Amino acid sequence: MDEQYEVLVVEDDVDTAQYVRTVLGRRGGMAVTVVHDPSSALEQVAQHRFDAVVTDIQMPGMSGLELLVELRSRAPGVPVAVMTAFASVDYAVEALRRDADEFLVKPVAASTLLERVTALAAEGRRRATASSGGVVLAVGAHPDDVEIGVGATLASHRAAGDTVVVLTMSGGAVGGDADVRRREALAASAVIGARLFLHDFPDTRMAPAEGLIRVVEETVADVRPTVCYTHSRHDRHQDHRAVHEAVMVATRRVASLACFQSPSATVEFRPDRFVPVDGFVETKLQMLAAFASQAHRDYMEPDLVRATARYWSRFGTGTYAEPLETVRAAAALGAGERAAGAAVLHAARDEGVVA
């Protein structure tokens, strides 16, 4: 292999953890990180991308199956193997339901452990390489619109290896010095390494047919996004509604499109998707801090940003979430879903259920 596979092991039993570390590290040449509880595992995946995760099921505070759900939202694409000393078809079925990639029954022979985890790590590396070509486009009317709406979501995309492009339609001259706000927008994009396209349409006087549609179409043709975020039509600000209308037309061939909440959103904003952003709220706050000229506005206060994300998490998973209205969402059946089926097949064969 070109580089060491990096594997996270979550196991509260010290002896088992050492066994897995020895097999994968010494015999498999992998870089193995061991933690003994699910909370530490979530901290690790927020800071680093692993090629695979191996977790026990029965642990204090949170089970391995509950951890699996969190990993699917916080580390999408990373294969997960679950282990248990209590072999049962019920466990295997539940692992399938929660999208496990592999199901292992303790004690696991060293050769089996190494074979299965090596295959998962190779698949994880392949997914990471494939996902690195993903392009996410976020379209806003003014500097800071996108960062307020989906800043943490964009940070999570970058952490997953996606390219992030921010398209901002005006310099926001009505809300401050346009040159200052331009520099702030560049600084905010630099926090996550996003590309920024900043135009100079007249602030507060935008119209979809007067160039907005054309600019979005040109950007889409240039960067070829698979995911797009923009303003909701349920918004009091006329520029936000104009950009929404333009994006609806110009991104008609983009597979996934969703609308974010802004401070001027109305009570008609009705999200149906709540993106878990645990581990990325502080990055969002760093992005917002770049807009120093807007720091006097209530909605830029860190406490309010955190509280808003905390509130929306009640409809999803995790501690923090950003809300979205889904316009359309398209995704192909990937290797993860196919691998999950193989996980239960392995377990069923071990149980003697399948010949």
Beta strands, then each sheet from edge to edge (+ up, - down):
strand 1: 6-10
strand 2: 31-35
strand 3: 52-56
strand 4: 80-84
strand 5: 102-105
strand 6: 135-140
strand 7: 163-168
strand 8: 195-198
strand 9: 227-231
strand 10: 256-260
strand 11: 273-276
strand 12: 321-328
sheet 1: 2+ 1+ 3+ 4+ 5+
sheet 2: 8+ 7+ 6+ 9+ 10+ 12- 11+
end
